Amino acid sequence: MILRDPTHQAIVIGSGVAGMAAAAELAALGLATALVDDGNMGGLMMNVGEIADQAAYAGQSGADLVNQLLERALEAGADYQMGTVTALERAGALWRLPDLEIAAPSVILATGAKLKRLGVPGEDALMGRGVSQCAFCDGGLYRGRDVHVVGGGDAAYQEALHLADLCASVTMLQRGETPRARQAFLDAAASRANLKVRHGVKVMAALGQSGLDGIRLQDAASGAETEAATSALFVFIGLTPETALAPSEARRDAAAALIVDGTMQTTTAGLYAIGAARSGYGGQISDALADARRAAAGVSGRAAI
């Protein structure tokens, strides 16, 4: 089906914090807005058991925040549509989503990012059988046991701190000597007697057949390899932006995130990117909400031209 007329004034692809906030802002401004969800509502925020670093949302779970934002978007009048988007096509002044047979002159990509994997032997085969990327989902399975966490950013520390409440011991593994996490997380980790950090080590393999038995580590300085027994390996080494839907001519940075201007518009007219899909994203809930407001204002101003 070829859509020659717009079905909406704006389409938001992605139902994480940034996407739902953008849909709510657009609908509140009076624009006919479609909010498209591929079934992964909330994205990585759904893995957060308790929001600890944002005063306005402290004590809530990620799911609580997601539900609040969805309710706000629906009350504002956003047209919620569930379906997988495999293509985003330009047809004159319109952007078309052929999978859902909808079209609009403006699209906001709020497609987020996916967690990076180590890419080492055994990781894929043992994912869900000792290797995990969600401590809040799987941590309870390893209560009273010894586990390892890979990573040195905010997410790795937040997950490690949660695991420290459940497990006998938590060992964080970091390739560098300087973690990237904020000081509040570093201080909290230092206060936990059962949480330690090993610097200058690289995970080379996940070991085991039917389940994880251990990991192979390499010392960054000497290159020497050793094995360590562990009940679970939690991997939090960063994110890869989900920007494949954007056309190739839309400029990206070295990490494949879309480059945007002050209104969150990409280098392709009518296409916006917010949250983890855009270059320079700060990573906090407040950053996602600010992106949503700027993009909604940009789309609204463009619609008025």
C-alpha positions as CSV (number, residue, x, y, z in Angstrom):
1,M,0.0,0.0,0.0
2,I,1.4,3.4,-1.0
3,L,0.4,6.2,1.3
4,R,0.2,9.5,-0.5
5,D,-1.3,11.5,2.4
6,P,-0.2,11.7,6.0
7,T,-2.1,9.6,8.5
8,H,-0.5,11.6,11.4
9,Q,1.5,14.8,11.8
10,A,4.3,13.0,13.7
11,I,5.4,9.5,14.4
12,V,7.5,8.5,17.4
13,I,9.3,5.2,17.0
14,G,10.3,3.7,20.3
15,S,8.5,3.5,23.6
16,G,11.3,4.1,26.1
17,V,11.4,7.1,28.4
18,A,12.4,9.5,25.7
19,G,9.9,8.2,23.1
20,M,6.9,8.1,25.4
21,A,7.7,11.6,26.8
22,A,8.0,12.9,23.2
23,A,4.7,11.4,22.2
24,A,3.0,13.0,25.2
25,E,4.6,16.4,24.5
26,L,3.5,16.3,20.8
27,A,0.0,15.2,21.6
28,A,-0.3,17.9,24.2
29,L,0.7,20.5,21.6
30,G,-2.2,19.3,19.5
31,L,-0.3,17.3,16.9
32,A,-1.8,14.0,15.7
33,T,0.9,11.7,17.0
34,A,1.5,7.9,16.6
35,L,3.6,6.2,19.2
36,V,5.0,3.0,17.8
37,D,6.0,0.2,20.1
38,D,7.7,-3.0,19.0
39,G,6.7,-4.9,22.1
40,N,9.8,-3.8,24.1
41,M,8.0,-1.1,26.0
42,G,10.2,0.8,28.3
43,G,13.4,-0.6,26.8
44,L,16.3,-0.9,29.2
45,M,14.5,1.1,31.8
46,M,12.4,-1.9,32.6
47,N,15.5,-3.6,33.9
48,V,16.0,-1.0,36.6
49,G,14.7,-2.3,39.9
50,E,15.0,1.0,41.8
51,I,15.9,4.5,40.4
52,A,18.5,5.7,42.8
53,D,20.2,8.6,41.1
54,Q,17.4,10.9,40.0
55,A,15.8,12.8,42.9
56,A,12.5,13.3,41.2
57,Y,12.0,9.5,40.8
58,A,14.0,8.1,43.7
59,G,12.6,4.9,45.0
60,Q,10.5,4.1,42.0
61,S,11.2,1.2,39.7
62,G,11.9,1.6,36.0
63,A,8.6,-0.1,35.3
64,D,6.7,2.5,37.5
65,L,8.2,5.4,35.5
66,V,7.4,3.7,32.2
67,N,3.8,3.2,33.2
68,Q,3.4,6.8,34.3
69,L,4.8,8.1,31.0
70,L,2.6,5.8,28.9
71,E,-0.5,6.9,30.8
72,R,0.5,10.5,30.2
73,A,1.0,10.0,26.5
74,L,-2.4,8.2,26.1
75,E,-4.2,10.8,28.1
76,A,-2.7,13.5,25.9
77,G,-4.2,11.7,22.9
78,A,-1.2,9.8,21.4
79,D,-2.2,7.0,19.0
80,Y,-0.5,4.0,20.5
81,Q,0.3,1.3,17.9
82,M,2.1,-1.9,18.5
83,G,4.1,-3.5,15.7
84,T,7.6,-4.1,14.4
85,V,9.1,-1.5,12.2
86,T,11.4,-3.0,9.6
87,A,11.6,0.0,7.2
88,L,11.4,3.8,7.3
89,E,10.9,5.2,3.8
90,R,10.9,8.7,2.4
91,A,8.1,9.5,-0.1
92,G,8.3,13.2,-1.1
93,A,7.5,15.2,2.0
94,L,6.4,12.2,4.0
95,W,8.0,9.4,6.0
96,R,6.2,6.1,5.6
97,L,6.2,3.1,7.9
98,P,5.0,0.4,5.4
99,D,4.7,-2.3,8.1
100,L,2.0,-0.3,9.9
101,E,0.6,1.7,6.9
102,I,1.1,5.1,8.6
103,A,2.9,8.2,7.3
104,A,3.8,11.6,8.6
105,P,6.0,14.6,7.6
106,S,8.1,14.2,10.8
107,V,9.5,11.1,12.6
108,I,11.2,11.0,15.9
109,L,13.6,8.0,16.4
110,A,13.6,7.1,20.0
111,T,14.9,3.6,19.3
112,G,17.4,3.6,22.1
113,A,20.3,1.3,22.3
114,K,21.2,-2.3,23.0
115,L,23.6,-3.6,25.5
116,K,27.0,-4.5,24.1
117,R,28.3,-8.0,24.5
118,L,31.9,-9.1,25.1
119,G,32.1,-11.2,22.0
120,V,34.1,-13.9,23.6
121,P,33.8,-17.7,23.3
122,G,31.0,-19.2,25.4
123,E,29.1,-15.9,26.0
124,D,26.3,-16.5,23.5
125,A,25.9,-20.2,24.3
126,L,25.7,-19.5,28.1
127,M,23.5,-16.4,27.9
128,G,20.6,-17.1,30.3
129,R,22.6,-20.0,31.8
130,G,25.0,-18.1,34.0
131,V,25.7,-15.1,31.7
132,S,23.3,-12.3,32.0
133,Q,22.7,-8.6,31.2
134,C,20.0,-7.9,33.8
135,A,20.9,-8.2,37.5
136,F,17.5,-7.1,38.6
137,C,16.0,-9.9,36.5
138,D,18.4,-12.7,37.3
139,G,20.2,-11.7,40.5
140,G,17.8,-13.7,42.8
141,L,18.9,-16.9,41.1
142,Y,22.4,-16.4,42.6
143,R,21.4,-15.5,46.1
144,G,24.3,-16.4,48.5
145,R,26.7,-17.2,45.7
146,D,29.8,-15.6,44.2
147,V,29.3,-13.6,41.0
148,H,31.3,-11.3,38.7
149,V,30.2,-8.1,36.9
150,V,32.1,-6.7,33.8
151,G,32.1,-3.0,33.3
152,G,33.0,0.3,34.9
153,G,30.2,2.7,34.1
154,D,27.1,3.7,36.0
155,A,25.0,0.7,34.8
156,A,27.7,-1.8,35.9
157,Y,28.0,-0.2,39.4
158,Q,24.2,0.0,39.8
159,E,23.8,-3.6,38.9
160,A,26.7,-4.7,41.1
161,L,25.3,-2.8,44.1
162,H,22.0,-4.6,43.7
163,L,23.8,-8.0,43.5
164,A,25.8,-7.1,46.6
165,D,22.4,-7.2,48.5
166,L,21.8,-10.7,47.3
167,C,25.1,-12.5,46.7
168,A,27.9,-13.7,49.0
169,S,30.4,-11.8,46.9
170,V,30.5,-9.6,43.9
171,T,33.7,-9.0,41.9
172,M,33.8,-6.2,39.3
173,L,36.2,-6.7,36.4
174,Q,37.5,-3.6,34.6
175,R,40.0,-3.4,31.8
176,G,41.2,0.1,32.7
177,E,42.4,1.6,36.0
178,T,39.8,4.4,36.1
179,P,36.1,3.6,36.2
180,R,33.6,5.8,34.3
181,A,30.9,5.7,36.9
182,R,29.8,8.8,38.9
183,Q,31.4,9.3,42.3
184,A,28.2,8.4,44.2
185,F,28.3,4.9,42.8
186,L,32.0,4.5,43.5
187,D,31.5,5.6,47.1
188,A,28.5,3.2,47.5
189,A,30.6,0.3,46.1
190,A,33.5,1.1,48.4
191,S,31.2,0.8,51.4
192,R,30.2,-2.7,50.6
193,A,32.4,-5.3,52.3
194,N,31.3,-8.1,49.8
195,L,32.0,-6.0,46.7
196,K,35.5,-5.7,45.3
197,V,36.9,-4.3,42.0
198,R,39.7,-5.8,40.0
199,H,41.4,-3.4,37.5
200,G,43.5,-4.3,34.5
201,V,41.8,-7.5,33.6
202,K,40.0,-8.6,30.5
203,V,37.4,-11.5,30.1
204,M,38.6,-13.8,27.4
205,A,36.0,-16.6,27.6
206,A,32.9,-17.9,29.5
207,L,33.5,-21.5,30.6
208,G,31.0,-24.3,30.9
209,Q,28.7,-26.6,29.0
210,S,25.2,-26.8,30.3
211,G,25.8,-23.8,32.6
212,L,28.5,-21.3,33.5
213,D,31.3,-22.8,35.6
214,G,33.9,-20.0,35.4
215,I,35.6,-17.4,33.3
216,R,39.0,-17.0,31.7
217,L,40.8,-13.7,32.5
218,Q,43.8,-12.0,31.0
219,D,46.0,-9.6,32.9
220,A,46.3,-6.4,30.9
221,A,49.9,-5.8,31.9
222,S,51.5,-9.2,31.6
223,G,49.1,-10.9,29.2
224,A,49.0,-13.9,31.5
225,E,45.7,-15.8,31.6
226,T,44.0,-17.4,34.6
227,E,40.7,-19.0,35.3
228,A,38.2,-18.0,38.0
229,A,35.2,-19.9,39.3
230,T,32.0,-18.0,39.3
231,S,28.2,-18.7,39.5
232,A,27.3,-15.9,37.2
233,L,28.8,-13.3,34.9
234,F,26.8,-10.0,34.4
235,V,28.0,-8.0,31.4
236,F,27.5,-4.2,31.3
237,I,30.2,-2.7,29.0
238,G,28.2,0.0,27.2
239,L,25.6,0.5,24.6
240,T,25.3,0.4,20.8
241,P,22.7,2.9,19.4
242,E,19.8,1.4,17.5
243,T,19.9,3.6,14.4
244,A,19.6,1.2,11.5
245,L,16.2,2.6,10.5
246,A,17.7,6.0,9.6
247,P,18.8,6.4,6.0
248,S,22.5,6.1,5.2
249,E,22.7,9.8,4.4
250,A,21.8,10.8,8.0
251,R,25.1,11.6,9.6
252,R,26.3,9.5,12.5
253,D,29.2,9.7,14.9
254,A,31.9,7.0,15.4
255,A,29.5,5.0,17.7
256,A,26.7,5.1,15.0
257,A,24.6,7.5,17.0
258,L,22.7,10.1,14.9
259,I,24.1,13.6,14.8
260,V,21.4,16.2,15.6
261,D,21.0,20.0,15.9
262,G,19.5,21.9,18.8
263,T,16.0,20.8,17.9
264,M,17.1,17.2,17.8
265,Q,16.7,17.1,14.0
266,T,19.2,14.9,12.2
267,T,20.9,16.0,9.0
268,T,17.9,14.6,7.1
269,A,15.0,17.0,7.1
270,G,12.0,15.8,9.1
271,L,13.9,13.1,10.9
272,Y,14.7,13.6,14.6
273,A,16.6,11.5,17.1
274,I,16.4,11.5,20.8
275,G,17.7,9.6,23.8
276,A,20.4,6.9,23.2
277,A,19.8,7.1,19.4
278,R,21.4,10.5,19.2
279,S,25.0,11.6,19.5
280,G,25.9,13.3,22.7
281,Y,23.1,11.9,24.8
282,G,23.8,12.3,28.5
283,G,22.2,9.0,29.6
284,Q,20.1,10.3,32.5
285,I,16.3,10.3,32.8
286,S,16.5,14.1,32.9
287,D,18.4,14.1,29.6
288,A,15.7,11.9,28.0
289,L,12.9,14.2,29.1
290,A,14.8,17.3,27.9
291,D,15.4,15.6,24.5
292,A,11.7,14.9,24.2
293,R,10.8,18.5,24.9
294,R,13.3,19.9,22.4
295,A,12.2,17.4,19.7
296,A,8.5,18.1,20.3
297,A,9.1,21.9,20.0
298,G,11.1,21.3,16.8
299,V,8.5,19.1,15.2
300,S,5.7,21.5,16.3
301,G,7.6,24.5,14.8
302,R,8.2,22.7,11.6
303,A,4.5,21.6,11.3
304,A,3.5,25.3,11.6
305,I,5.6,26.4,8.6
